[in-house]
Amino acid sequence: MFVPAVAGGIALGRWLTQLMPHPGLIAMLCFAPAIVVLFILGMLIGATTWLLLMKRFVHQDTLATFFLGGPRVPVFSNLCSKIFAWSYGKKQPKTEI
């Protein structure tokens, strides 16, 4: 699940190194949030890919435990519920907070 996030971080880091070989403090402070956002988006892409691949091999209830269970963070819980429902072609399951 982390492969797209790590690959994106490495690619962005190499590109930024070529763009600015010796960045100053301001440049580092500006690009640090971009790397964090890229890592989060990469993890979402990896999790969606993992879900789409594993749904052929693992029962839906087992995947729901991993994809919908655990501590609930409001924004990401709703997003995970929507991704899970989309992958199975169903309406969005209700998430309780």
Biopython code that builds the backbone (N, CA, C, O; Angstrom):
import numpy as np
from Bio.PDB.StructureBuilder import StructureBuilder

atoms = [
    (1, "MET", "N", (0.808, -1.194, 0.000)),
    (1, "MET", "CA", (0.000, 0.000, 0.000)),
    (1, "MET", "C", (0.855, 1.263, 0.000)),
    (1, "MET", "O", (0.391, 2.329, -0.404)),
    (2, "PHE", "N", (2.095, 1.146, 0.450)),
    (2, "PHE", "CA", (2.935, 2.334, 0.544)),
    (2, "PHE", "C", (3.757, 2.588, -0.719)),
    (2, "PHE", "O", (4.408, 3.627, -0.829)),
    (3, "VAL", "N", (3.734, 1.661, -1.666)),
    (3, "VAL", "CA", (4.584, 1.785, -2.857)),
    (3, "VAL", "C", (4.311, 3.069, -3.636)),
    (3, "VAL", "O", (5.270, 3.767, -3.965)),
    (4, "PRO", "N", (3.056, 3.428, -3.955)),
    (4, "PRO", "CA", (2.850, 4.688, -4.691)),
    (4, "PRO", "C", (3.304, 5.914, -3.895)),
    (4, "PRO", "O", (3.816, 6.873, -4.474)),
    (5, "ALA", "N", (3.120, 5.889, -2.590)),
    (5, "ALA", "CA", (3.528, 7.030, -1.767)),
    (5, "ALA", "C", (5.044, 7.182, -1.750)),
    (5, "ALA", "O", (5.567, 8.287, -1.897)),
    (6, "VAL", "N", (5.741, 6.073, -1.570)),
    (6, "VAL", "CA", (7.204, 6.126, -1.523)),
    (6, "VAL", "C", (7.766, 6.481, -2.898)),
    (6, "VAL", "O", (8.682, 7.298, -3.005)),
    (7, "ALA", "N", (7.221, 5.871, -3.947)),
    (7, "ALA", "CA", (7.697, 6.177, -5.302)),
    (7, "ALA", "C", (7.468, 7.647, -5.650)),
    (7, "ALA", "O", (8.340, 8.288, -6.236)),
    (8, "GLY", "N", (6.310, 8.178, -5.295)),
    (8, "GLY", "CA", (6.039, 9.592, -5.545)),
    (8, "GLY", "C", (6.960, 10.506, -4.752)),
    (8, "GLY", "O", (7.417, 11.529, -5.261)),
    (9, "GLY", "N", (7.234, 10.134, -3.497)),
    (9, "GLY", "CA", (8.148, 10.932, -2.680)),
    (9, "GLY", "C", (9.565, 10.932, -3.228)),
    (9, "GLY", "O", (10.238, 11.963, -3.235)),
    (10, "ILE", "N", (10.017, 9.765, -3.690)),
    (10, "ILE", "CA", (11.366, 9.681, -4.271)),
    (10, "ILE", "C", (11.435, 10.496, -5.563)),
    (10, "ILE", "O", (12.397, 11.230, -5.786)),
    (11, "ALA", "N", (10.416, 10.366, -6.412)),
    (11, "ALA", "CA", (10.412, 11.108, -7.678)),
    (11, "ALA", "C", (10.389, 12.613, -7.432)),
    (11, "ALA", "O", (11.128, 13.359, -8.076)),
    (12, "LEU", "N", (9.541, 13.065, -6.499)),
    (12, "LEU", "CA", (9.482, 14.496, -6.192)),
    (12, "LEU", "C", (10.795, 14.983, -5.596)),
    (12, "LEU", "O", (11.263, 16.075, -5.920)),
    (13, "GLY", "N", (11.388, 14.174, -4.726)),
    (13, "GLY", "CA", (12.668, 14.550, -4.131)),
    (13, "GLY", "C", (13.777, 14.675, -5.155)),
    (13, "GLY", "O", (14.576, 15.611, -5.101)),
    (14, "ARG", "N", (13.832, 13.732, -6.092)),
    (14, "ARG", "CA", (14.866, 13.818, -7.139)),
    (14, "ARG", "C", (14.638, 15.033, -8.036)),
    (14, "ARG", "O", (15.586, 15.716, -8.420)),
    (15, "TRP", "N", (13.373, 15.295, -8.365)),
    (15, "TRP", "CA", (13.076, 16.436, -9.215)),
    (15, "TRP", "C", (13.423, 17.754, -8.505)),
    (15, "TRP", "O", (13.991, 18.665, -9.108)),
    (16, "LEU", "N", (13.075, 17.836, -7.226)),
    (16, "LEU", "CA", (13.381, 19.061, -6.481)),
    (16, "LEU", "C", (14.883, 19.239, -6.294)),
    (16, "LEU", "O", (15.371, 20.369, -6.250)),
    (17, "THR", "N", (15.622, 18.133, -6.182)),
    (17, "THR", "CA", (17.076, 18.223, -6.049)),
    (17, "THR", "C", (17.691, 18.781, -7.334)),
    (17, "THR", "O", (18.645, 19.557, -7.284)),
    (18, "GLN", "N", (17.145, 18.387, -8.473)),
    (18, "GLN", "CA", (17.649, 18.938, -9.734)),
    (18, "GLN", "C", (17.225, 20.393, -9.902)),
    (18, "GLN", "O", (17.968, 21.200, -10.461)),
    (19, "LEU", "N", (16.044, 20.723, -9.423)),
    (19, "LEU", "CA", (15.536, 22.085, -9.550)),
    (19, "LEU", "C", (16.299, 23.047, -8.645)),
    (19, "LEU", "O", (16.688, 24.135, -9.069)),
    (20, "MET", "N", (16.507, 22.634, -7.394)),
    (20, "MET", "CA", (17.219, 23.452, -6.413)),
    (20, "MET", "C", (18.224, 22.581, -5.667)),
    (20, "MET", "O", (17.859, 21.923, -4.692)),
    (21, "PRO", "N", (19.486, 22.563, -6.106)),
    (21, "PRO", "CA", (20.469, 21.702, -5.444)),
    (21, "PRO", "C", (20.742, 22.088, -3.978)),
    (21, "PRO", "O", (21.006, 21.222, -3.144)),
    (22, "HIS", "N", (20.677, 23.372, -3.680)),
    (22, "HIS", "CA", (20.940, 23.833, -2.315)),
    (22, "HIS", "C", (19.797, 24.746, -1.859)),
    (22, "HIS", "O", (19.935, 25.969, -1.884)),
    (23, "PRO", "N", (18.657, 24.151, -1.439)),
    (23, "PRO", "CA", (17.507, 24.990, -1.062)),
    (23, "PRO", "C", (17.737, 25.686, 0.272)),
    (23, "PRO", "O", (18.423, 25.180, 1.160)),
    (24, "GLY", "N", (17.149, 26.836, 0.372)),
    (24, "GLY", "CA", (17.204, 27.580, 1.623)),
    (24, "GLY", "C", (16.054, 27.174, 2.536)),
    (24, "GLY", "O", (15.263, 26.290, 2.209)),
    (25, "LEU", "N", (15.978, 27.821, 3.657)),
    (25, "LEU", "CA", (14.950, 27.506, 4.652)),
    (25, "LEU", "C", (13.543, 27.753, 4.099)),
    (25, "LEU", "O", (12.637, 26.951, 4.327)),
    (26, "ILE", "N", (13.361, 28.846, 3.384)),
    (26, "ILE", "CA", (12.049, 29.173, 2.830)),
    (26, "ILE", "C", (11.601, 28.098, 1.830)),
    (26, "ILE", "O", (10.441, 27.686, 1.842)),
    (27, "ALA", "N", (12.495, 27.655, 0.988)),
    (27, "ALA", "CA", (12.158, 26.630, 0.007)),
    (27, "ALA", "C", (11.778, 25.319, 0.699)),
    (27, "ALA", "O", (10.837, 24.640, 0.288)),
    (28, "MET", "N", (12.516, 24.974, 1.747)),
    (28, "MET", "CA", (12.201, 23.745, 2.485)),
    (28, "MET", "C", (10.837, 23.843, 3.152)),
    (28, "MET", "O", (10.076, 22.875, 3.153)),
    (29, "LEU", "N", (10.522, 25.000, 3.718)),
    (29, "LEU", "CA", (9.228, 25.178, 4.368)),
    (29, "LEU", "C", (8.080, 25.180, 3.359)),
    (29, "LEU", "O", (6.962, 24.785, 3.691)),
    (30, "CYS", "N", (8.347, 25.617, 2.147)),
    (30, "CYS", "CA", (7.294, 25.623, 1.127)),
    (30, "CYS", "C", (7.034, 24.233, 0.559)),
    (30, "CYS", "O", (5.886, 23.889, 0.281)),
    (31, "PHE", "N", (8.075, 23.433, 0.383)),
    (31, "PHE", "CA", (7.906, 22.134, -0.256)),
    (31, "PHE", "C", (7.607, 21.005, 0.723)),
    (31, "PHE", "O", (7.194, 19.929, 0.291)),
    (32, "ALA", "N", (7.798, 21.208, 2.011)),
    (32, "ALA", "CA", (7.492, 20.160, 2.989)),
    (32, "ALA", "C", (6.002, 19.791, 2.981)),
    (32, "ALA", "O", (5.689, 18.601, 2.998)),
    (33, "PRO", "N", (5.076, 20.745, 2.957)),
    (33, "PRO", "CA", (3.659, 20.357, 2.879)),
    (33, "PRO", "C", (3.314, 19.620, 1.583)),
    (33, "PRO", "O", (2.451, 18.742, 1.585)),
    (34, "ALA", "N", (3.976, 19.966, 0.483)),
    (34, "ALA", "CA", (3.720, 19.270, -0.783)),
    (34, "ALA", "C", (4.122, 17.804, -0.678)),
    (34, "ALA", "O", (3.431, 16.934, -1.207)),
    (35, "ILE", "N", (5.214, 17.527, -0.011)),
    (35, "ILE", "CA", (5.658, 16.142, 0.153)),
    (35, "ILE", "C", (4.692, 15.380, 1.059)),
    (35, "ILE", "O", (4.402, 14.210, 0.805)),
    (36, "VAL", "N", (4.197, 16.019, 2.100)),
    (36, "VAL", "CA", (3.231, 15.360, 2.988)),
    (36, "VAL", "C", (1.934, 15.054, 2.238)),
    (36, "VAL", "O", (1.393, 13.956, 2.367)),
    (37, "VAL", "N", (1.433, 16.007, 1.460)),
    (37, "VAL", "CA", (0.207, 15.797, 0.684)),
    (37, "VAL", "C", (0.420, 14.704, -0.359)),
    (37, "VAL", "O", (-0.459, 13.868, -0.567)),
    (38, "LEU", "N", (1.569, 14.704, -1.009)),
    (38, "LEU", "CA", (1.872, 13.659, -1.985)),
    (38, "LEU", "C", (1.901, 12.285, -1.333)),
    (38, "LEU", "O", (1.426, 11.311, -1.917)),
    (39, "PHE", "N", (2.453, 12.199, -0.129)),
    (39, "PHE", "CA", (2.510, 10.922, 0.580)),
    (39, "PHE", "C", (1.101, 10.438, 0.947)),
    (39, "PHE", "O", (0.806, 9.250, 0.814)),
    (40, "ILE", "N", (0.242, 11.331, 1.399)),
    (40, "ILE", "CA", (-1.129, 10.956, 1.747)),
    (40, "ILE", "C", (-1.895, 10.496, 0.510)),
    (40, "ILE", "O", (-2.586, 9.479, 0.558)),
    (41, "LEU", "N", (-1.783, 11.223, -0.587)),
    (41, "LEU", "CA", (-2.460, 10.820, -1.819)),
    (41, "LEU", "C", (-1.915, 9.492, -2.341)),
    (41, "LEU", "O", (-2.671, 8.662, -2.844)),
    (42, "GLY", "N", (-0.609, 9.295, -2.223)),
    (42, "GLY", "CA", (-0.019, 8.026, -2.635)),
    (42, "GLY", "C", (-0.522, 6.862, -1.802)),
    (42, "GLY", "O", (-0.735, 5.771, -2.330)),
    (43, "MET", "N", (-0.715, 7.078, -0.506)),
    (43, "MET", "CA", (-1.257, 6.012, 0.340)),
    (43, "MET", "C", (-2.704, 5.708, -0.026)),
    (43, "MET", "O", (-3.105, 4.544, -0.013)),
    (44, "LEU", "N", (-3.496, 6.725, -0.353)),
    (44, "LEU", "CA", (-4.877, 6.483, -0.785)),
    (44, "LEU", "C", (-4.925, 5.712, -2.097)),
    (44, "LEU", "O", (-5.752, 4.815, -2.260)),
    (45, "ILE", "N", (-4.049, 6.053, -3.025)),
    (45, "ILE", "CA", (-3.983, 5.321, -4.292)),
    (45, "ILE", "C", (-3.568, 3.877, -4.041)),
    (45, "ILE", "O", (-4.133, 2.953, -4.626)),
    (46, "GLY", "N", (-2.584, 3.685, -3.174)),
    (46, "GLY", "CA", (-2.140, 2.332, -2.850)),
    (46, "GLY", "C", (-3.217, 1.515, -2.156)),
    (46, "GLY", "O", (-3.379, 0.330, -2.444)),
    (47, "ALA", "N", (-3.948, 2.133, -1.251)),
    (47, "ALA", "CA", (-5.019, 1.417, -0.546)),
    (47, "ALA", "C", (-6.150, 1.047, -1.493)),
    (47, "ALA", "O", (-6.715, -0.042, -1.388)),
    (48, "THR", "N", (-6.488, 1.941, -2.416)),
    (48, "THR", "CA", (-7.536, 1.642, -3.390)),
    (48, "THR", "C", (-7.106, 0.509, -4.321)),
    (48, "THR", "O", (-7.899, -0.380, -4.632)),
    (49, "THR", "N", (-5.861, 0.544, -4.759)),
    (49, "THR", "CA", (-5.340, -0.527, -5.620)),
    (49, "THR", "C", (-5.338, -1.850, -4.876)),
    (49, "THR", "O", (-5.723, -2.880, -5.430)),
    (50, "TRP", "N", (-4.905, -1.826, -3.625)),
    (50, "TRP", "CA", (-4.877, -3.041, -2.810)),
    (50, "TRP", "C", (-6.284, -3.608, -2.648)),
    (50, "TRP", "O", (-6.483, -4.818, -2.753)),
    (51, "LEU", "N", (-7.258, -2.739, -2.395)),
    (51, "LEU", "CA", (-8.641, -3.189, -2.236)),
    (51, "LEU", "C", (-9.170, -3.808, -3.521)),
    (51, "LEU", "O", (-9.812, -4.857, -3.486)),
    (52, "LEU", "N", (-8.905, -3.167, -4.656)),
    (52, "LEU", "CA", (-9.387, -3.688, -5.927)),
    (52, "LEU", "C", (-8.749, -5.033, -6.274)),
    (52, "LEU", "O", (-9.398, -5.889, -6.877)),
    (53, "LEU", "N", (-7.490, -5.224, -5.899)),
    (53, "LEU", "CA", (-6.835, -6.507, -6.159)),
    (53, "LEU", "C", (-7.281, -7.594, -5.191)),
    (53, "LEU", "O", (-7.494, -8.735, -5.600)),
    (54, "MET", "N", (-7.422, -7.259, -3.933)),
    (54, "MET", "CA", (-7.730, -8.266, -2.914)),
    (54, "MET", "C", (-9.191, -8.685, -2.892)),
    (54, "MET", "O", (-9.509, -9.751, -2.365)),
    (55, "LYS", "N", (-10.093, -7.876, -3.451)),
    (55, "LYS", "CA", (-11.510, -8.242, -3.387)),
    (55, "LYS", "C", (-11.806, -9.508, -4.184)),
    (55, "LYS", "O", (-12.845, -10.134, -3.976)),
    (56, "ARG", "N", (-10.911, -9.897, -5.094)),
    (56, "ARG", "CA", (-11.088, -11.144, -5.839)),
    (56, "ARG", "C", (-10.706, -12.365, -5.011)),
    (56, "ARG", "O", (-11.180, -13.467, -5.286)),
    (57, "PHE", "N", (-9.857, -12.187, -4.003)),
    (57, "PHE", "CA", (-9.316, -13.314, -3.250)),
    (57, "PHE", "C", (-9.840, -13.427, -1.827)),
    (57, "PHE", "O", (-9.817, -14.511, -1.243)),
    (58, "VAL", "N", (-10.312, -12.322, -1.263)),
    (58, "VAL", "CA", (-10.708, -12.280, 0.146)),
    (58, "VAL", "C", (-12.182, -11.914, 0.235)),
    (58, "VAL", "O", (-12.682, -11.124, -0.566)),
    (59, "HIS", "N", (-12.874, -12.490, 1.212)),
    (59, "HIS", "CA", (-14.300, -12.227, 1.407)),
    (59, "HIS", "C", (-14.519, -10.767, 1.794)),
    (59, "HIS", "O", (-13.664, -10.146, 2.424)),
    (60, "GLN", "N", (-15.668, -10.232, 1.412)),
    (60, "GLN", "CA", (-15.982, -8.815, 1.630)),
    (60, "GLN", "C", (-15.964, -8.437, 3.107)),
    (60, "GLN", "O", (-15.509, -7.347, 3.454)),
    (61, "ASP", "N", (-16.450, -9.316, 3.984)),
    (61, "ASP", "CA", (-16.471, -8.991, 5.414)),
    (61, "ASP", "C", (-15.064, -8.858, 5.985)),
    (61, "ASP", "O", (-14.813, -8.020, 6.851)),
    (62, "THR", "N", (-14.153, -9.688, 5.496)),
    (62, "THR", "CA", (-12.765, -9.604, 5.963)),
    (62, "THR", "C", (-12.129, -8.297, 5.513)),
    (62, "THR", "O", (-11.439, -7.639, 6.291)),
    (63, "LEU", "N", (-12.359, -7.922, 4.265)),
    (63, "LEU", "CA", (-11.823, -6.650, 3.777)),
    (63, "LEU", "C", (-12.454, -5.464, 4.498)),
    (63, "LEU", "O", (-11.782, -4.462, 4.746)),
    (64, "ALA", "N", (-13.725, -5.567, 4.833)),
    (64, "ALA", "CA", (-14.395, -4.479, 5.550)),
    (64, "ALA", "C", (-13.762, -4.265, 6.920)),
    (64, "ALA", "O", (-13.689, -3.136, 7.407)),
    (65, "THR", "N", (-13.302, -5.355, 7.541)),
    (65, "THR", "CA", (-12.644, -5.229, 8.847)),
    (65, "THR", "C", (-11.392, -4.376, 8.740)),
    (65, "THR", "O", (-11.138, -3.525, 9.592)),
    (66, "PHE", "N", (-10.608, -4.605, 7.692)),
    (66, "PHE", "CA", (-9.367, -3.846, 7.528)),
    (66, "PHE", "C", (-9.606, -2.454, 6.968)),
    (66, "PHE", "O", (-8.927, -1.506, 7.364)),
    (67, "PHE", "N", (-10.560, -2.313, 6.049)),
    (67, "PHE", "CA", (-10.743, -1.051, 5.358)),
    (67, "PHE", "C", (-11.665, -0.092, 6.099)),
    (67, "PHE", "O", (-11.509, 1.124, 5.992)),
    (68, "LEU", "N", (-12.622, -0.625, 6.848)),
    (68, "LEU", "CA", (-13.585, 0.236, 7.538)),
    (68, "LEU", "C", (-13.431, 0.209, 9.040)),
    (68, "LEU", "O", (-14.008, 1.051, 9.728)),
    (69, "GLY", "N", (-12.665, -0.738, 9.575)),
    (69, "GLY", "CA", (-12.512, -0.870, 11.024)),
    (69, "GLY", "C", (-11.438, 0.052, 11.569)),
    (69, "GLY", "O", (-10.839, 0.837, 10.834)),
    (70, "GLY", "N", (-11.211, -0.053, 12.838)),
    (70, "GLY", "CA", (-10.159, 0.734, 13.473)),
    (70, "GLY", "C", (-10.651, 2.081, 13.938)),
    (70, "GLY", "O", (-11.845, 2.372, 13.874)),
    (71, "PRO", "N", (-9.722, 2.915, 14.414)),
    (71, "PRO", "CA", (-10.115, 4.246, 14.889)),
    (71, "PRO", "C", (-10.676, 5.074, 13.741)),
    (71, "PRO", "O", (-10.191, 5.006, 12.611)),
    (72, "ARG", "N", (-11.686, 5.842, 14.043)),
    (72, "ARG", "CA", (-12.395, 6.589, 13.009)),
    (72, "ARG", "C", (-11.934, 8.040, 12.977)),
    (72, "ARG", "O", (-12.073, 8.766, 13.961)),
    (73, "VAL", "N", (-11.392, 8.451, 11.855)),
    (73, "VAL", "CA", (-11.030, 9.836, 11.606)),
    (73, "VAL", "C", (-12.077, 10.366, 10.628)),
    (73, "VAL", "O", (-12.199, 9.821, 9.532)),
    (74, "PRO", "N", (-12.828, 11.395, 10.974)),
    (74, "PRO", "CA", (-14.000, 11.779, 10.182)),
    (74, "PRO", "C", (-13.774, 11.913, 8.678)),
    (74, "PRO", "O", (-14.533, 11.327, 7.905)),
    (75, "VAL", "N", (-12.778, 12.647, 8.237)),
    (75, "VAL", "CA", (-12.589, 12.867, 6.803)),
    (75, "VAL", "C", (-12.187, 11.576, 6.105)),
    (75, "VAL", "O", (-12.777, 11.208, 5.089)),
    (76, "PHE", "N", (-11.189, 10.888, 6.642)),
    (76, "PHE", "CA", (-10.686, 9.687, 5.986)),
    (76, "PHE", "C", (-11.623, 8.502, 6.165)),
    (76, "PHE", "O", (-11.642, 7.609, 5.318)),
    (77, "SER", "N", (-12.393, 8.467, 7.236)),
    (77, "SER", "CA", (-13.356, 7.386, 7.415)),
    (77, "SER", "C", (-14.441, 7.451, 6.350)),
    (77, "SER", "O", (-14.814, 6.427, 5.776)),
    (78, "ASN", "N", (-14.943, 8.639, 6.087)),
    (78, "ASN", "CA", (-15.954, 8.796, 5.043)),
    (78, "ASN", "C", (-15.366, 8.476, 3.670)),
    (78, "ASN", "O", (-16.024, 7.850, 2.839)),
    (79, "LEU", "N", (-14.139, 8.903, 3.438)),
    (79, "LEU", "CA", (-13.487, 8.623, 2.168)),
    (79, "LEU", "C", (-13.270, 7.123, 1.983)),
    (79, "LEU", "O", (-13.513, 6.596, 0.898)),
    (80, "CYS", "N", (-12.817, 6.430, 3.028)),
    (80, "CYS", "CA", (-12.623, 4.984, 2.954)),
    (80, "CYS", "C", (-13.955, 4.266, 2.737)),
    (80, "CYS", "O", (-14.015, 3.288, 1.992)),
    (81, "SER", "N", (-15.003, 4.734, 3.369)),
    (81, "SER", "CA", (-16.325, 4.134, 3.170)),
    (81, "SER", "C", (-16.788, 4.295, 1.725)),
    (81, "SER", "O", (-17.355, 3.371, 1.141)),
    (82, "LYS", "N", (-16.545, 5.464, 1.155)),
    (82, "LYS", "CA", (-16.928, 5.701, -0.234)),
    (82, "LYS", "C", (-16.107, 4.849, -1.195)),
    (82, "LYS", "O", (-16.645, 4.317, -2.166)),
    (83, "ILE", "N", (-14.811, 4.717, -0.933)),
    (83, "ILE", "CA", (-13.958, 3.893, -1.790)),
    (83, "ILE", "C", (-14.381, 2.433, -1.696)),
    (83, "ILE", "O", (-14.432, 1.735, -2.709)),
    (84, "PHE", "N", (-14.683, 1.968, -0.490)),
    (84, "PHE", "CA", (-15.114, 0.582, -0.298)),
    (84, "PHE", "C", (-16.432, 0.322, -1.016)),
    (84, "PHE", "O", (-16.584, -0.702, -1.682)),
    (85, "ALA", "N", (-17.381, 1.238, -0.885)),
    (85, "ALA", "CA", (-18.674, 1.085, -1.555)),
    (85, "ALA", "C", (-18.511, 1.151, -3.069)),
    (85, "ALA", "O", (-19.166, 0.397, -3.790)),
    (86, "TRP", "N", (-17.655, 2.034, -3.562)),
    (86, "TRP", "CA", (-17.410, 2.145, -4.995)),
    (86, "TRP", "C", (-16.807, 0.862, -5.561)),
    (86, "TRP", "O", (-17.171, 0.424, -6.652)),
    (87, "SER", "N", (-15.888, 0.268, -4.814)),
    (87, "SER", "CA", (-15.225, -0.930, -5.324)),
    (87, "SER", "C", (-16.182, -2.120, -5.417)),
    (87, "SER", "O", (-15.982, -3.012, -6.241)),
    (88, "TYR", "N", (-17.211, -2.139, -4.583)),
    (88, "TYR", "CA", (-18.186, -3.221, -4.637)),
    (88, "TYR", "C", (-19.457, -2.814, -5.375)),
    (88, "TYR", "O", (-20.384, -3.617, -5.485)),
    (89, "GLY", "N", (-19.519, -1.590, -5.880)),
    (89, "GLY", "CA", (-20.666, -1.146, -6.648)),
    (89, "GLY", "C", (-21.942, -1.017, -5.839)),
    (89, "GLY", "O", (-23.034, -1.250, -6.358)),
    (90, "LYS", "N", (-21.813, -0.650, -4.577)),
    (90, "LYS", "CA", (-22.970, -0.503, -3.705)),
    (90, "LYS", "C", (-23.116, 0.941, -3.262)),
    (90, "LYS", "O", (-22.245, 1.778, -3.498)),
    (91, "LYS", "N", (-24.242, 1.209, -2.612)),
    (91, "LYS", "CA", (-24.400, 2.512, -2.001)),
    (91, "LYS", "C", (-23.446, 2.614, -0.822)),
    (91, "LYS", "O", (-22.993, 1.602, -0.286)),
    (92, "GLN", "N", (-23.148, 3.837, -0.425)),
    (92, "GLN", "CA", (-22.207, 4.074, 0.643)),
    (92, "GLN", "C", (-22.714, 3.501, 1.950)),
    (92, "GLN", "O", (-23.836, 3.810, 2.352)),
    (93, "PRO", "N", (-21.909, 2.656, 2.645)),
    (93, "PRO", "CA", (-22.341, 2.171, 3.953)),
    (93, "PRO", "C", (-22.308, 3.297, 4.981)),
    (93, "PRO", "O", (-21.507, 4.226, 4.887)),
    (94, "LYS", "N", (-23.184, 3.191, 5.945)),
    (94, "LYS", "CA", (-23.242, 4.209, 6.993)),
    (94, "LYS", "C", (-22.049, 4.037, 7.931)),
    (94, "LYS", "O", (-21.720, 2.921, 8.332)),
    (95, "THR", "N", (-21.413, 5.141, 8.271)),
    (95, "THR", "CA", (-20.337, 5.131, 9.247)),
    (95, "THR", "C", (-20.812, 5.900, 10.460)),
    (95, "THR", "O", (-21.340, 7.006, 10.348)),
    (96, "GLU", "N", (-20.622, 5.312, 11.596)),
    (96, "GLU", "CA", (-21.028, 5.964, 12.837)),
    (96, "GLU", "C", (-19.797, 6.469, 13.548)),
    (96, "GLU", "O", (-18.777, 5.785, 13.637)),
    (97, "ILE", "N", (-19.915, 7.675, 14.048)),
    (97, "ILE", "CA", (-18.787, 8.278, 14.756)),
    (97, "ILE", "C", (-19.099, 8.308, 16.224)),
    (97, "ILE", "O", (-18.284, 8.777, 17.018)),
]
sb = StructureBuilder()
sb.init_structure("model")
sb.init_model(0)
sb.init_chain("A")
sb.init_seg("    ")
for serial, (resi, resn, name, xyz) in enumerate(atoms, 1):
    if name == "N":
        sb.init_residue(resn, " ", resi, " ")
    sb.init_atom(name, np.array(xyz, "f"), 0.0, 1.0, " ", f" {name:<3s}", serial, name[0])
structure = sb.get_structure()
